Amino acid sequence: MQRSKLALAAAILGGVGLFDVVMGPALIHLGWVSPMFGFQWLFGLGLLEGVFALVLGLLALWRTRSASQRGGRELAWVGVISGAVLAGILLVSAAPGGGLPPINDITTDLANPPAFASDPADRGRDMAYPAEFVPQVQAAYPDLASHTTDTEPARALELAEATARKLGWEIHDVDSATGTVLASEATSVFQFVDDIVIRVRPAPGGGTTLDVRSKSRDGRGDLGANAERIRRFLAAYPG
């Protein structure tokens, strides 16, 4: 009985896809590849290979049906199962970004966003807030707004730093003169670094107005990660 080449191709493609999806994050954590390379050219490629493996595997199941007198049905199932797993990972990975704009810089104060004095990544990036992001943030994240507290600014800055540390953010600078905390956080799987600036200012009539800005270093969209980070901070902030 002749073995189906289609079934063999599906099994190989599914196996390679699973390997690439695992190796992408692994090599990033080992420091052997950059987060973007590991995400796009290993993890992303592995998911694409999985989709093709699923399609080829389904075709191979038809080609290896009992009436065809072709072997390799087990390989066809390998392609289908591995491809289905990878396709499922693709759907789960993309789900958080469904309906969200492809932007990567979010703030609670769109009229006067907290400013980065310079590029924390030292890449020469323009750290000004993109004007075209403003209406998109307003539409996608209407819940994000400045936080007002009765706490005095100096104490509010201390609480902001303590909250950031509690959340596991890396603190790079605390400037009492400008009322800012500069921090960053790396995503757990792909180690993408997002830069964060927290700003406290005296509020009209007393107390403090607190704002947060979170900006990704890489990628065009963030799947809602920066907005969710700001929400977690405001929920944890005790003031």
C-alpha positions as CSV (number, residue, x, y, z in Angstrom):
1,M,0.0,0.0,0.0
2,Q,1.5,3.3,-1.1
3,R,1.8,5.9,1.7
4,S,0.2,9.3,1.1
5,K,2.7,12.1,0.6
6,L,0.0,14.5,1.6
7,A,-0.4,12.8,5.0
8,L,3.4,12.8,5.5
9,A,3.6,16.5,4.7
10,A,0.7,17.3,7.1
11,A,2.4,15.4,9.9
12,I,5.8,17.0,9.3
13,L,4.3,20.5,9.1
14,G,2.3,20.0,12.3
15,G,5.4,18.8,14.1
16,V,7.6,21.6,12.9
17,G,4.8,24.1,13.9
18,L,4.6,22.8,17.4
19,F,8.4,22.9,17.7
20,D,8.5,26.5,16.5
21,V,5.7,27.6,18.8
22,V,7.6,26.2,21.8
23,M,11.0,27.3,20.8
24,G,10.0,31.0,20.2
25,P,9.3,31.8,23.8
26,A,12.0,29.5,25.0
27,L,14.8,31.1,23.0
28,I,13.5,34.6,24.1
29,H,13.8,33.7,27.7
30,L,17.3,32.2,27.1
31,G,18.3,35.5,25.5
32,W,19.3,33.9,22.3
33,V,16.8,35.8,20.1
34,S,15.0,39.1,20.5
35,P,11.3,39.2,21.6
36,M,10.2,40.4,18.2
37,F,12.1,37.7,16.3
38,G,10.9,35.0,18.6
39,F,7.3,36.2,18.3
40,Q,7.2,36.8,14.6
41,W,9.6,34.3,13.0
42,L,9.2,31.3,15.4
43,F,5.9,31.5,17.3
44,G,4.0,33.3,14.5
45,L,5.5,31.1,11.8
46,G,4.6,28.0,13.9
47,L,1.0,29.0,14.1
48,L,0.9,29.6,10.3
49,E,2.4,26.1,9.8
50,G,-0.3,24.7,12.0
51,V,-3.1,26.1,9.9
52,F,-1.5,24.6,6.8
53,A,-1.0,21.3,8.6
54,L,-4.7,21.2,9.6
55,V,-5.8,21.9,6.0
56,L,-3.4,19.3,4.6
57,G,-4.3,16.8,7.3
58,L,-8.0,17.1,6.5
59,L,-7.3,16.5,2.8
60,A,-5.0,13.6,3.7
61,L,-7.8,12.0,5.7
62,W,-9.9,12.0,2.5
63,R,-7.1,10.7,0.4
64,T,-6.4,7.9,2.8
65,R,-10.0,6.7,3.2
66,S,-10.4,2.9,3.1
67,A,-11.5,2.9,-0.6
68,S,-8.4,4.8,-1.7
69,Q,-6.0,2.0,-0.9
70,R,-3.4,4.6,0.3
71,G,-1.6,4.4,3.6
72,G,-0.6,7.1,6.0
73,R,-3.9,7.7,7.7
74,E,-2.2,7.9,11.1
75,L,0.1,10.6,9.8
76,A,-2.9,12.5,8.5
77,W,-4.4,12.4,12.0
78,V,-1.1,13.7,13.4
79,G,-1.4,16.7,11.0
80,V,-5.0,17.3,11.9
81,I,-4.5,17.1,15.6
82,S,-1.3,19.2,15.8
83,G,-2.8,21.7,13.3
84,A,-6.0,22.0,15.4
85,V,-4.0,22.6,18.5
86,L,-2.0,25.4,16.8
87,A,-5.1,26.9,15.2
88,G,-6.6,27.0,18.7
89,I,-3.6,28.8,20.1
90,L,-3.9,31.3,17.3
91,L,-7.5,32.0,18.1
92,V,-6.9,32.3,21.8
93,S,-3.9,34.6,21.2
94,A,-5.9,36.9,18.9
95,A,-9.0,36.9,21.0
96,P,-8.0,39.7,23.5
97,G,-7.5,42.1,20.6
98,G,-10.8,41.6,19.0
99,G,-12.4,44.9,18.1
100,L,-9.5,46.9,19.6
101,P,-7.6,49.5,17.6
102,P,-4.0,48.6,16.5
103,I,-2.4,51.1,18.8
104,N,0.3,50.7,21.5
105,D,0.3,53.9,23.6
106,I,-2.5,54.4,26.1
107,T,-3.0,57.1,28.7
108,T,-5.6,58.4,31.2
109,D,-5.1,62.0,30.2
110,L,-5.4,62.5,26.4
111,A,-5.4,66.3,26.6
112,N,-2.1,66.4,28.4
113,P,-0.5,63.0,28.5
114,P,2.3,62.3,31.0
115,A,5.6,62.8,29.1
116,F,8.7,60.6,28.8
117,A,11.7,62.9,29.1
118,S,13.6,60.7,26.7
119,D,13.3,57.3,25.1
120,P,13.8,54.7,27.9
121,A,14.9,52.1,25.4
122,D,17.6,54.6,24.1
123,R,16.5,53.9,20.5
124,G,15.9,57.5,19.6
125,R,12.1,57.0,19.4
126,D,9.7,59.9,19.2
127,M,8.0,59.7,22.6
128,A,5.4,62.4,21.9
129,Y,1.9,61.1,22.2
130,P,0.4,60.4,18.7
131,A,-2.5,62.7,18.0
132,E,-4.2,60.1,15.9
133,F,-4.4,57.8,18.9
134,V,-6.6,60.2,20.9
135,P,-10.0,59.4,19.2
136,Q,-9.2,55.7,19.1
137,V,-8.5,55.6,22.9
138,Q,-11.6,57.6,23.6
139,A,-13.7,55.1,21.6
140,A,-12.0,51.8,22.8
141,Y,-11.2,52.7,26.4
142,P,-13.8,55.1,27.7
143,D,-13.3,53.9,31.2
144,L,-9.8,55.3,31.5
145,A,-9.6,58.7,33.1
146,S,-7.4,60.7,35.5
147,H,-7.7,59.6,39.2
148,T,-8.3,62.3,41.8
149,T,-7.5,61.7,45.4
150,D,-7.5,63.7,48.6
151,T,-3.9,62.6,49.3
152,E,-1.2,65.3,49.0
153,P,1.1,65.1,46.0
154,A,4.2,64.0,47.9
155,R,2.4,61.2,49.6
156,A,0.6,60.3,46.4
157,L,4.0,59.9,44.6
158,E,5.2,57.6,47.4
159,L,2.0,55.5,47.0
160,A,2.4,55.4,43.2
161,E,5.9,54.0,43.5
162,A,4.8,51.5,46.1
163,T,1.9,50.3,44.0
164,A,4.1,50.0,40.9
165,R,6.6,47.9,42.9
166,K,3.7,45.7,44.3
167,L,2.6,45.0,40.7
168,G,6.1,43.8,39.9
169,W,7.1,46.8,37.7
170,E,10.8,47.7,37.4
171,I,11.3,51.2,38.7
172,H,13.8,53.3,36.8
173,D,13.4,56.7,38.3
174,V,11.3,58.6,40.8
175,D,11.4,62.4,40.4
176,S,9.8,64.4,43.1
177,A,10.4,67.7,41.2
178,T,8.3,66.6,38.3
179,G,6.0,64.3,40.3
180,T,6.8,61.3,38.1
181,V,7.6,57.6,38.4
182,L,9.3,56.0,35.4
183,A,8.9,52.2,35.2
184,S,8.7,49.3,32.8
185,E,7.1,45.8,32.7
186,A,8.0,42.8,30.5
187,T,5.2,40.5,29.3
188,S,5.5,37.1,30.8
189,V,5.6,34.9,27.7
190,F,7.4,36.9,25.0
191,Q,9.3,39.4,27.3
192,F,8.0,42.4,25.3
193,V,8.9,45.5,27.4
194,D,6.4,48.3,27.9
195,D,7.4,51.7,29.3
196,I,5.3,53.4,31.9
197,V,5.2,56.9,33.4
198,I,3.0,57.8,36.4
199,R,2.4,61.5,37.0
200,V,1.0,63.2,40.1
201,R,0.0,66.9,40.2
202,P,-1.8,69.1,42.7
203,A,-5.5,69.0,42.0
204,P,-7.6,72.2,41.8
205,G,-9.0,72.8,45.3
206,G,-6.5,70.4,47.0
207,G,-5.5,66.8,46.8
208,T,-3.8,65.1,43.8
209,T,-4.6,64.2,40.2
210,L,-2.8,61.0,39.1
211,D,-2.3,59.9,35.5
212,V,-0.7,56.9,33.9
213,R,0.7,56.3,30.5
214,S,1.8,52.9,29.2
215,K,3.6,52.5,25.8
216,S,4.9,49.4,24.1
217,R,8.5,49.4,22.8
218,D,7.7,47.0,20.0
219,G,4.8,46.2,17.7
220,R,2.0,48.2,16.2
221,G,-0.9,46.9,18.4
222,D,-0.9,45.7,22.0
223,L,-4.1,43.6,22.1
224,G,-5.3,45.8,25.0
225,A,-2.3,45.1,27.2
226,N,-1.4,48.7,28.0
227,A,-5.0,49.7,28.9
228,E,-5.3,46.6,31.1
229,R,-2.0,47.5,32.9
230,I,-3.4,51.0,33.7
231,R,-6.6,49.4,35.0
232,R,-4.6,47.1,37.3
233,F,-2.6,50.0,38.6
234,L,-5.6,52.2,39.4
235,A,-7.4,49.2,41.0
236,A,-4.4,48.6,43.2
237,Y,-3.6,52.2,44.0
238,P,-4.7,52.8,47.7
239,G,-5.0,56.6,47.6
